[in-house]
Amino acid sequence: MSTRRKFIRNSITSLGVFGLLGPDAIAQVGNAIQSSVSQKNEVTFAEDEFTWSKIQQSFNIDRSIINLNNGGLSPSPSMVMESFKKDLDYSNELPALKMWKHLEPKIEDVREELAAEFGCDSEEIAITRNASEALENIQFGLDLKAADEIITTDNDYPRMLTTWDQISRRSGVIIHKIKLNLPVNDDELLNTIEKKITPRTKVIHVSHVLFSTGQILPIGKISKLAHNKGIEVICDGAHSFSHFPFKHSDLGCDYFGTSLHKWTYAPVGTGFLYVRKDKIKKLWPLMAAPKKLDDNIRKFEEIGTHPAANHNAILDALEFNRTLGINRKAERLRYLNKLWIDRIKNYENVHFITDVINQGKSCGIISFRIDGIDPGRLKKYLFDEHKIYFINVKIGNKQTMRITPNVYTTKEEIIKFADAIATYIKK
């Protein structure tokens, strides 16, 4: 049975009102999307509340709280959870046979589908449990020596910076953390990186999307700069895959790690690692693998006993995104953010840490501050009084409010958030 047919089958009982439409429920939803798109471009489609209301119903979420923290972790569509739960139950009937022998081999289907979405060879994709596991396979797997130099930034993900710090303490590798001026200017960033490069520079480690502000960085240009000087590039793609459209060819990086329980909507505990094929043999896996796997991407999956249901449900999440369309998804996220940004941007004490002016520099993640207002108190007020949930991220020595809506977020919820912020500022 093809992935698409499996998607349709699993959707019958999981799409709310669409369950009444029969076995072709998701197909009809897809047709509704295509019908709307045929009459509008992707930007105006982002404002089609009728069609988006159908998409929103494919998520079974707590509507008593407005969740604007989807950057850390996103709920999965109901059809993904149904597939996930079904495989968990099937595994539990006789784990040694049904999980190991029947379900685990489907990881090869997942590998092929992820490779197709990322635009690479399937033999360059390893299934991991999150971006941190994927990236630490690279960081700890490289043969680095004392006085070798790594270039990264002060706004890369804390766990990855902690990993470099430990490697430095252990082996004497020198870590250069570039201080980013936010919002980031691409030319300034490239110039700063180039000035930091020395004959000892081995790796440039940079995020595709800054976790703190959501700004999209010019990875393709960074890779070109690095490769011209014989330097490898690690791209932290925790917040980019399935968030907006791109392929590996746009990045040109040697290594890439991402989580799939964020913008891909797969179950918690899913991610993937990309390693360029000619780099696999030299990279040590985080957990030991036999010598026969030296040049096999699967050596990075030698993690011991683990559930098959988690990674198999990635197939359903990928199909959901394909039906939705990553271009349409990205435009909807930008539209939702623009709604609240436009309602508060003219207050003199509101400052955006993300570049919200240049199209393509941001998408679903926006960070901002309000002078004279404590972010912690505002966060507590919005939750206590309006049941609006988001997180604050520390940038430098200041707390910043990070807002991340998703495709299930309604226009009304976004306007309620914006109005609550405006009211608080006025008070």
ROTORGU-540575 format. One record per residue (C-alpha): residue number from 0; x, y, z. Coordinates in pm, whole numbers. Example, Ala and Ser with C-alpha at 12.3 -4.5 7.8 and 13.67 -1.06 7.14 Angstrom:
% ROTORGU-540575
<0 <1230 -450 780>>;
<1 <1367 -106 714>>;
This chain:
% ROTORGU-540575
<0 <0 0 0>>;
<1 <146 337 -99>>;
<2 <213 610 154>>;
<3 <-63 824 3>>;
<4 <-320 543 31>>;
<5 <-208 482 388>>;
<6 <-254 855 452>>;
<7 <-613 842 323>>;
<8 <-692 526 519>>;
<9 <-562 669 845>>;
<10 <-751 993 794>>;
<11 <-1101 847 801>>;
<12 <-1135 864 1177>>;
<13 <-887 1138 1249>>;
<14 <-999 1446 1060>>;
<15 <-1301 1542 1265>>;
<16 <-1586 1655 1036>>;
<17 <-1406 1513 736>>;
<18 <-1450 1166 882>>;
<19 <-1808 1197 758>>;
<20 <-1693 1224 399>>;
<21 <-1589 861 365>>;
<22 <-1261 691 276>>;
<23 <-1150 970 42>>;
<24 <-1167 1231 320>>;
<25 <-812 1360 292>>;
<26 <-833 1350 -85>>;
<27 <-1135 1578 -69>>;
<28 <-948 1812 163>>;
<29 <-661 1813 -84>>;
<30 <-903 1885 -367>>;
<31 <-1051 2175 -169>>;
<32 <-702 2317 -126>>;
<33 <-620 2274 -493>>;
<34 <-952 2430 -595>>;
<35 <-882 2733 -380>>;
<36 <-523 2760 -499>>;
<37 <-633 2747 -863>>;
<38 <-826 3068 -807>>;
<39 <-560 3246 -597>>;
<40 <-186 3275 -564>>;
<41 <-18 3135 -254>>;
<42 <-11 3471 -78>>;
<43 <-385 3535 -109>>;
<44 <-455 3168 -30>>;
<45 <-295 3232 308>>;
<46 <-593 3455 390>>;
<47 <-858 3197 290>>;
<48 <-1002 3131 636>>;
<49 <-1264 2886 507>>;
<50 <-1006 2645 364>>;
<51 <-769 2690 659>>;
<52 <-1053 2611 898>>;
<53 <-1069 2268 735>>;
<54 <-696 2217 780>>;
<55 <-716 2328 1144>>;
<56 <-967 2053 1218>>;
<57 <-709 1788 1139>>;
<58 <-542 1871 1474>>;
<59 <-699 1750 1798>>;
<60 <-570 2018 2035>>;
<61 <-670 2200 2354>>;
<62 <-850 2509 2223>>;
<63 <-890 2651 2574>>;
<64 <-527 2768 2544>>;
<65 <-378 2965 2254>>;
<66 <-49 2788 2188>>;
<67 <212 3022 2041>>;
<68 <508 2801 2131>>;
<69 <523 2566 1835>>;
<70 <891 2628 1776>>;
<71 <999 2402 2058>>;
<72 <750 2127 1991>>;
<73 <436 2102 1781>>;
<74 <131 1879 1814>>;
<75 <89 1619 1542>>;
<76 <-219 1595 1320>>;
<77 <-470 1339 1444>>;
<78 <-397 1105 1153>>;
<79 <-28 1094 1247>>;
<80 <-115 1011 1608>>;
<81 <-358 739 1501>>;
<82 <-89 571 1293>>;
<83 <161 610 1576>>;
<84 <-73 461 1838>>;
<85 <-171 174 1612>>;
<86 <192 73 1565>>;
<87 <256 103 1938>>;
<88 <-34 -132 2011>>;
<89 <76 -374 1738>>;
<90 <432 -374 1876>>;
<91 <310 -448 2226>>;
<92 <134 -767 2116>>;
<93 <468 -942 2062>>;
<94 <753 -688 2058>>;
<95 <1043 -916 1964>>;
<96 <860 -1029 1651>>;
<97 <612 -757 1557>>;
<98 <824 -454 1641>>;
<99 <1167 -582 1536>>;
<100 <1069 -800 1240>>;
<101 <749 -640 1104>>;
<102 <770 -267 1181>>;
<103 <1139 -181 1212>>;
<104 <1219 -261 844>>;
<105 <985 24 742>>;
<106 <1260 262 850>>;
<107 <1396 218 496>>;
<108 <1074 368 355>>;
<109 <1114 659 596>>;
<110 <1474 706 483>>;
<111 <1372 722 117>>;
<112 <1089 968 177>>;
<113 <1303 1200 388>>;
<114 <1576 1193 124>>;
<115 <1321 1284 -142>>;
<116 <1201 1581 63>>;
<117 <1552 1701 149>>;
<118 <1682 1643 -203>>;
<119 <1963 1398 -141>>;
<120 <2056 1029 -174>>;
<121 <1875 801 71>>;
<122 <2215 660 168>>;
<123 <2296 1001 318>>;
<124 <2006 1004 567>>;
<125 <2010 853 917>>;
<126 <1698 853 1134>>;
<127 <1764 1004 1478>>;
<128 <1556 1103 1778>>;
<129 <1609 1478 1749>>;
<130 <1840 1747 1615>>;
<131 <2068 1733 1917>>;
<132 <2143 1364 1863>>;
<133 <2198 1424 1493>>;
<134 <2433 1717 1545>>;
<135 <2629 1558 1830>>;
<136 <2700 1263 1602>>;
<137 <2884 1514 1385>>;
<138 <3048 1719 1659>>;
<139 <3183 1419 1851>>;
<140 <3241 1218 1532>>;
<141 <3491 1454 1367>>;
<142 <3861 1380 1420>>;
<143 <3961 1714 1569>>;
<144 <4292 1783 1739>>;
<145 <4423 2040 1986>>;
<146 <4439 2390 1836>>;
<147 <4198 2303 1553>>;
<148 <3948 2588 1525>>;
<149 <3568 2590 1503>>;
<150 <3363 2894 1404>>;
<151 <3008 2920 1536>>;
<152 <2786 3200 1675>>;
<153 <2664 3313 2014>>;
<154 <2306 3255 1896>>;
<155 <2344 2892 1802>>;
<156 <2150 2642 2009>>;
<157 <2279 2620 2371>>;
<158 <2309 2240 2368>>;
<159 <2529 2250 2060>>;
<160 <2746 2525 2210>>;
<161 <2775 2319 2529>>;
<162 <2889 2025 2317>>;
<163 <3164 2236 2156>>;
<164 <3267 2365 2498>>;
<165 <3305 2009 2628>>;
<166 <3504 1907 2319>>;
<167 <3726 2210 2378>>;
<168 <3784 2117 2743>>;
<169 <3862 1760 2650>>;
<170 <4081 1797 2342>>;
<171 <4196 2158 2328>>;
<172 <3994 2252 2019>>;
<173 <3949 2630 1996>>;
<174 <3591 2757 1962>>;
<175 <3523 3101 1812>>;
<176 <3170 3223 1888>>;
<177 <3083 3515 1665>>;
<178 <2864 3773 1836>>;
<179 <2565 3837 1612>>;
<180 <2412 4180 1573>>;
<181 <2037 4119 1565>>;
<182 <1861 4131 1327>>;
<183 <2143 3976 1125>>;
<184 <2275 4146 814>>;
<185 <2386 3876 569>>;
<186 <2685 4064 429>>;
<187 <2804 4158 776>>;
<188 <2777 3795 888>>;
<189 <2973 3666 588>>;
<190 <3243 3928 635>>;
<191 <3273 3848 1005>>;
<192 <3302 3474 937>>;
<193 <3565 3531 669>>;
<194 <3775 3744 903>>;
<195 <3764 3468 1168>>;
<196 <3896 3201 929>>;
<197 <4257 3094 981>>;
<198 <4467 2807 841>>;
<199 <4356 2607 1148>>;
<200 <3983 2650 1086>>;
<201 <3827 2307 1024>>;
<202 <3452 2359 1065>>;
<203 <3188 2632 1049>>;
<204 <2881 2540 1255>>;
<205 <2579 2765 1200>>;
<206 <2200 2749 1229>>;
<207 <1976 2765 925>>;
<208 <1714 2936 1144>>;
<209 <1818 3102 1468>>;
<210 <1625 2936 1750>>;
<211 <1620 3266 1940>>;
<212 <1476 3496 1673>>;
<213 <1367 3281 1379>>;
<214 <1590 3468 1135>>;
<215 <1686 3262 828>>;
<216 <2061 3272 763>>;
<217 <2234 3249 421>>;
<218 <2366 2894 456>>;
<219 <2430 2855 83>>;
<220 <2665 3157 81>>;
<221 <2836 3042 401>>;
<222 <2894 2696 250>>;
<223 <3043 2845 -65>>;
<224 <3276 3066 139>>;
<225 <3384 2771 356>>;
<226 <3435 2522 75>>;
<227 <3649 2767 -118>>;
<228 <3887 2752 178>>;
<229 <3864 2376 237>>;
<230 <3640 2409 546>>;
<231 <3345 2185 629>>;
<232 <2999 2319 719>>;
<233 <2759 2186 982>>;
<234 <2407 2323 946>>;
<235 <2171 2311 1244>>;
<236 <1836 2271 1070>>;
<237 <1627 2206 1381>>;
<238 <1386 2486 1288>>;
<239 <1398 2482 909>>;
<240 <1295 2144 768>>;
<241 <925 2149 667>>;
<242 <904 2509 790>>;
<243 <954 2673 450>>;
<244 <1062 2539 108>>;
<245 <1427 2451 39>>;
<246 <1644 2157 -69>>;
<247 <1993 2050 27>>;
<248 <2120 2201 -298>>;
<249 <2017 2543 -161>>;
<250 <2237 2490 144>>;
<251 <2541 2305 11>>;
<252 <2638 2200 365>>;
<253 <2836 1886 447>>;
<254 <2624 1793 748>>;
<255 <2267 1874 853>>;
<256 <2062 1777 1159>>;
<257 <1696 1843 1234>>;
<258 <1407 1751 1461>>;
<259 <1086 1627 1302>>;
<260 <858 1692 1602>>;
<261 <866 2065 1531>>;
<262 <754 2184 1187>>;
<263 <714 1837 1031>>;
<264 <453 1730 1291>>;
<265 <599 1382 1346>>;
<266 <574 1222 1695>>;
<267 <802 1339 1974>>;
<268 <1144 1179 1949>>;
<269 <1205 1194 1574>>;
<270 <1472 1364 1364>>;
<271 <1727 1298 1094>>;
<272 <2094 1341 1020>>;
<273 <2233 1418 675>>;
<274 <2597 1334 602>>;
<275 <2741 1389 257>>;
<276 <2824 1045 121>>;
<277 <3198 1098 91>>;
<278 <3209 1213 456>>;
<279 <3039 910 614>>;
<280 <3343 686 645>>;
<281 <3556 937 835>>;
<282 <3283 1033 1086>>;
<283 <3270 831 1409>>;
<284 <2915 747 1528>>;
<285 <2805 877 1867>>;
<286 <2735 520 1981>>;
<287 <2966 239 1873>>;
<288 <2901 54 1548>>;
<289 <3078 -248 1391>>;
<290 <3357 -187 1139>>;
<291 <3147 -330 857>>;
<292 <2927 -18 887>>;
<293 <3218 226 854>>;
<294 <3090 375 529>>;
<295 <2721 305 593>>;
<296 <2487 585 704>>;
<297 <2307 334 930>>;
<298 <2599 331 1172>>;
<299 <2449 649 1320>>;
<300 <2133 453 1410>>;
<301 <2313 205 1640>>;
<302 <2136 333 1953>>;
<303 <2007 9 2106>>;
<304 <1644 -89 2153>>;
<305 <1400 183 2049>>;
<306 <1035 200 1933>>;
<307 <962 163 1563>>;
<308 <626 343 1588>>;
<309 <790 684 1631>>;
<310 <995 682 1313>>;
<311 <736 498 1105>>;
<312 <480 773 1170>>;
<313 <718 1016 1001>>;
<314 <572 887 673>>;
<315 <226 1013 767>>;
<316 <363 1348 878>>;
<317 <548 1392 549>>;
<318 <235 1311 352>>;
<319 <34 1563 553>>;
<320 <288 1830 464>>;
<321 <287 1731 98>>;
<322 <-90 1758 81>>;
<323 <-75 2094 255>>;
<324 <218 2222 48>>;
<325 <527 2374 211>>;
<326 <496 2695 7>>;
<327 <137 2743 120>>;
<328 <231 2655 475>>;
<329 <511 2913 483>>;
<330 <289 3187 344>>;
<331 <21 3110 603>>;
<332 <275 3134 885>>;
<333 <402 3467 753>>;
<334 <44 3593 719>>;
<335 <-43 3499 1079>>;
<336 <267 3671 1211>>;
<337 <202 3980 1001>>;
<338 <-145 4010 1157>>;
<339 <-13 4063 1508>>;
<340 <301 4249 1404>>;
<341 <99 4513 1217>>;
<342 <-120 4571 1523>>;
<343 <167 4654 1761>>;
<344 <461 4766 1544>>;
<345 <378 5136 1566>>;
<346 <418 5152 1944>>;
<347 <746 5332 2002>>;
<348 <862 5094 2273>>;
<349 <813 4777 2063>>;
<350 <1136 4643 1912>>;
<351 <1162 4336 1687>>;
<352 <1475 4124 1726>>;
<353 <1380 3935 1410>>;
<354 <1402 4094 1064>>;
<355 <1029 4139 995>>;
<356 <1078 4379 706>>;
<357 <1267 4174 445>>;
<358 <1057 3901 287>>;
<359 <1224 3563 320>>;
<360 <1431 3652 626>>;
<361 <1178 3500 867>>;
<362 <872 3277 864>>;
<363 <702 3116 1165>>;
<364 <926 3242 1447>>;
<365 <932 3607 1560>>;
<366 <1105 3758 1865>>;
<367 <1042 4104 2013>>;
<368 <1084 4319 2323>>;
<369 <882 4602 2474>>;
<370 <1085 4868 2651>>;
<371 <972 4929 3006>>;
<372 <778 4602 3029>>;
<373 <913 4293 3203>>;
<374 <876 3993 2966>>;
<375 <821 3752 3256>>;
<376 <533 3956 3399>>;
<377 <380 3998 3054>>;
<378 <405 3623 2989>>;
<379 <232 3549 3321>>;
<380 <-38 3809 3253>>;
<381 <-117 3674 2907>>;
<382 <-149 3321 3037>>;
<383 <-342 3400 3355>>;
<384 <-582 3648 3194>>;
<385 <-607 3529 2832>>;
<386 <-475 3168 2830>>;
<387 <-209 3259 2574>>;
<388 <104 3045 2597>>;
<389 <449 3129 2459>>;
<390 <808 3131 2584>>;
<391 <1072 3392 2655>>;
<392 <1422 3333 2518>>;
<393 <1732 3489 2670>>;
<394 <1942 3676 2413>>;
<395 <2255 3819 2566>>;
<396 <2146 3940 2909>>;
<397 <1790 4025 2806>>;
<398 <1473 3819 2793>>;
<399 <1295 3824 2457>>;
<400 <942 3711 2375>>;
<401 <939 3440 2105>>;
<402 <611 3386 1919>>;
<403 <554 3079 1702>>;
<404 <202 3016 1565>>;
<405 <124 2718 1344>>;
<406 <-115 2611 1069>>;
<407 <-381 2515 1323>>;
<408 <-367 2865 1478>>;
<409 <-677 3068 1388>>;
<410 <-694 3429 1279>>;
<411 <-911 3503 1581>>;
<412 <-648 3364 1818>>;
<413 <-377 3580 1664>>;
<414 <-592 3893 1686>>;
<415 <-673 3814 2049>>;
<416 <-300 3790 2121>>;
<417 <-227 4121 1945>>;
<418 <-512 4301 2121>>;
<419 <-398 4168 2459>>;
<420 <-45 4295 2395>>;
<421 <-176 4637 2283>>;
<422 <-396 4665 2592>>;
<423 <-105 4577 2820>>;
<424 <120 4837 2654>>;
<425 <-145 5108 2696>>;
<426 <-189 5026 3062>>;
